[in-house]
Amino acid sequence: MILECCYTLPERPGVYYFYDKNDILLYIGKSKNIRKRVLSHFYNHDETKRHAELIKQTAHIDFICTAGELGALLLESAEIKSRQPIYNRRLRKHQNLYSWVLNDDFMPILYRVDDIADDEISVGLYQSQIRAKQWLLKLAEKNELCTKVLGLESTHRGCCFNYQLKRCRGACCGDETIASHNQRLIQAFEHYALIAWPWQSAIAIVEEDPRYECKAFHIINQWRYLGSVTHLHDMPSGPLPRFSRDSYQILIRYLQYKKINIIELV
């Protein structure tokens, strides 16, 4: 019965929802072709035990059509975080994300992304402070930066440990000037810096599906997805949602490789 219903699903971009017999939400997915993607769940010959259990429990499928692939990607990410389906692991929880910011003394300071000022340049997105520090240690080693100067090593006397292993150019003991070290630090950070929000305010990314005469305005501000509307006068209001690494990466990829219509909202 459930498989027969799959053939009635639209062949359009959007988000689909798997529910069990008690209407408990099991899974949220997205696709450029809802029907094709949902059917692939039922004809997956290499399915894992977990996936087989999902299909076994699925009793009802719902969907929301979007104006295109971007709308499906953004909606899926937001819905998983908001509704936390049982079988979605990767995107399901709102997590604190951390990023490095260089202070005026060129010292890397770790901040929660939501606490970073709009005009500050930050580096990296990490799900924990431990992962952030591990990344900085690897960056220091790769670029022969000094862990002592960076505040990652608490030694008060002598050179840092990496200097003894010839992985530091000696800013800790006078072999390299602090100015030179700081310049190399800046260059190393630039490669990983988050792209600053390039607009003065929120924007609407216009997405259209001419075949179905469908048009949507995806409202974005500071890389946060506020929602999608069919008319700009229905713009969502309220405070900015928490920063989402998934939405940021979706938008960066889309803006880099797609020719899109953007309306800046003043």
C-alpha positions in Angstrom: 0.0 0.0 0.0 2.7 2.5 1.0 4.7 1.6 -2.2 1.6 2.3 -4.4 1.3 5.8 -2.8 4.9 6.5 -3.7 4.0 6.5 -7.4 1.5 9.4 -6.8 4.2 11.6 -5.4 5.2 14.7 -7.6 8.2 14.6 -9.8 9.3 18.0 -8.5 12.0 19.4 -6.2 11.1 19.4 -2.5 11.2 17.8 0.9 9.6 14.6 1.9 8.6 13.2 5.3 8.4 9.5 6.5 5.9 8.8 9.4 5.1 5.6 11.3 1.6 4.3 12.0 1.3 6.6 15.0 2.3 9.7 13.0 5.7 9.9 14.6 8.2 11.6 12.3 10.9 9.1 11.3 12.9 10.8 8.5 13.1 13.9 6.4 14.8 14.0 3.0 15.1 16.2 0.0 15.5 15.8 -3.7 15.2 17.4 -7.1 12.6 14.7 -7.9 10.6 13.7 -4.9 8.9 10.6 -6.4 12.2 9.2 -7.8 14.1 9.7 -4.6 11.4 8.2 -2.4 11.0 5.2 -4.6 14.8 4.7 -4.4 14.4 4.1 -0.6 12.1 1.2 -1.3 14.3 -0.3 -4.1 17.6 0.1 -2.3 19.3 -3.3 -2.7 22.4 -2.3 -0.6 20.4 -1.0 2.4 21.8 -1.1 5.9 19.9 -2.6 8.8 19.0 0.9 10.0 17.6 1.8 6.6 15.6 -1.4 6.4 14.1 -0.7 9.8 13.1 2.8 8.6 11.3 1.4 5.6 9.6 -1.2 7.7 8.2 1.4 10.1 7.1 3.9 7.4 3.3 4.0 7.1 2.7 7.4 5.7 4.7 9.8 3.4 4.1 13.6 3.2 5.9 16.2 1.1 6.4 19.9 0.5 7.3 21.0 -3.1 9.8 23.8 -3.5 10.6 26.1 -6.4 14.0 24.4 -6.9 16.9 22.6 -5.5 18.1 25.5 -3.2 14.7 25.7 -1.5 14.7 22.0 -0.9 18.3 22.1 0.6 17.5 25.0 2.9 14.1 23.6 4.0 15.5 20.2 4.7 18.3 21.5 6.9 15.9 23.8 8.8 13.2 21.1 9.3 15.6 18.5 10.6 17.0 20.9 13.2 13.5 22.0 14.2 11.6 18.7 14.2 14.5 16.3 15.0 13.3 13.1 13.2 14.3 9.8 14.7 16.4 8.6 11.7 18.2 11.8 10.8 21.5 12.0 12.5 23.7 14.4 10.6 21.7 17.6 10.8 19.3 16.9 13.7 20.7 18.9 16.6 21.3 22.6 17.0 24.9 22.7 18.1 27.2 25.4 19.3 29.6 26.2 16.5 33.0 27.7 17.3 35.4 29.8 15.2 38.7 31.5 15.7 39.1 35.2 15.6 42.4 37.1 15.7 42.4 39.9 18.3 44.4 43.1 18.0 47.5 41.3 19.3 47.2 38.6 16.7 46.2 36.1 19.3 43.6 33.5 18.1 40.6 33.6 20.4 37.9 31.0 20.2 34.3 32.3 20.1 30.9 30.8 19.6 29.9 31.8 16.1 26.7 33.5 17.3 28.9 35.8 19.5 31.1 37.1 16.7 30.5 40.6 15.5 29.3 41.0 11.9 32.4 42.9 10.9 34.9 40.4 12.4 36.7 37.9 10.3 36.5 34.4 11.7 38.2 31.2 10.7 36.8 27.7 10.6 33.6 26.1 11.9 34.0 23.5 14.7 31.4 21.6 16.7 33.5 21.6 19.8 36.3 23.6 21.5 38.5 20.4 21.4 38.2 20.1 17.7 38.9 23.8 17.2 42.1 23.5 19.2 43.2 20.3 17.4 42.8 22.1 14.1 44.8 25.1 15.3 47.6 22.8 16.4 47.7 21.1 13.0 47.7 24.5 11.3 50.6 25.6 13.5 52.6 22.5 12.6 51.8 22.7 8.9 52.9 26.4 8.7 55.8 26.2 11.2 54.0 28.6 13.6 54.8 28.8 17.3 52.4 27.1 19.7 53.8 29.1 22.5 53.2 32.4 20.8 49.7 31.2 19.8 48.9 30.4 23.5 48.6 26.7 22.9 51.6 25.8 25.0 52.0 27.0 28.6 55.9 26.7 28.7 57.3 29.9 30.3 60.9 29.3 29.7 62.8 28.4 26.6 61.6 27.5 23.1 58.4 25.7 22.4 58.3 21.9 21.9 57.7 22.2 18.1 61.0 24.2 17.8 62.9 21.3 19.1 61.2 19.1 16.4 62.0 21.8 13.8 58.3 22.5 13.3 58.6 26.1 14.5 60.8 28.9 13.0 61.6 30.2 16.4 59.4 33.2 17.2 59.5 31.8 20.8 63.2 32.2 21.1 64.2 35.1 18.8 65.0 33.2 15.6 62.0 34.8 13.9 60.5 38.2 14.6 57.0 38.3 16.0 56.0 40.6 13.1 57.1 37.9 10.6 55.3 35.2 12.6 52.1 37.2 12.7 52.2 37.9 9.0 52.5 34.1 8.3 49.7 33.5 10.7 47.4 35.9 8.9 48.3 34.3 5.5 47.5 30.8 7.0 44.2 32.0 8.4 43.1 33.8 5.2 42.7 30.4 3.4 40.2 29.2 5.9 38.3 32.4 6.8 34.5 32.4 6.7 33.3 34.6 3.9 32.0 37.9 5.4 28.4 38.7 4.7 28.7 41.0 1.6 25.4 42.8 1.8 24.2 45.6 4.0 21.0 43.9 5.0 19.0 40.8 4.4 18.6 39.5 0.9 16.0 37.5 -1.0 17.3 34.8 -3.4 14.7 34.3 -6.2 14.1 30.8 -7.3 11.6 29.8 -10.0 10.2 26.7 -11.6 8.6 27.9 -14.9 7.1 24.5 -15.7 4.8 24.7 -12.6 4.7 28.5 -12.5 6.2 28.3 -9.0 8.3 31.2 -7.6 9.9 31.6 -4.1 11.9 34.2 -2.3 14.4 32.6 0.1 15.2 35.2 2.8 18.7 35.1 4.1 20.6 37.4 6.6 24.1 37.0 7.9 24.1 33.5 6.3 21.0 32.5 8.4 18.0 31.1 6.6 14.9 32.9 7.8 12.4 31.1 5.6 10.9 31.1 2.1 7.9 33.1 0.9 5.9 33.5 -2.3 5.5 37.3 -1.8 8.0 39.7 -0.3 5.3 41.4 1.8 5.1 38.1 3.7 8.7 38.3 4.9 9.4 36.4 8.1 10.1 38.5 11.2 11.8 38.0 14.5 15.3 37.5 15.7 18.0 35.8 13.6 18.1 32.1 14.1 21.3 30.4 15.3 24.1 30.1 12.8 24.0 26.8 10.8 27.1 25.4 9.3 24.9 23.4 6.8 23.0 26.5 5.6 26.2 28.5 5.3 27.9 25.8 3.2 24.7 25.3 1.0 24.6 29.1 0.3 28.3 29.4 -0.3 28.3 26.6 -2.9 25.1 27.9 -4.5 26.3 31.5 -4.8 29.6 30.4 -6.2 28.3 28.2 -9.0 24.9 29.4 -9.9 23.6 32.4 -11.8 21.0 33.7 -9.4 18.7 36.7 -8.9 19.3 38.4 -5.6 17.2 41.2 -4.2 18.7 43.2 -1.4 16.1 44.1 1.2 16.5 47.5 2.7 
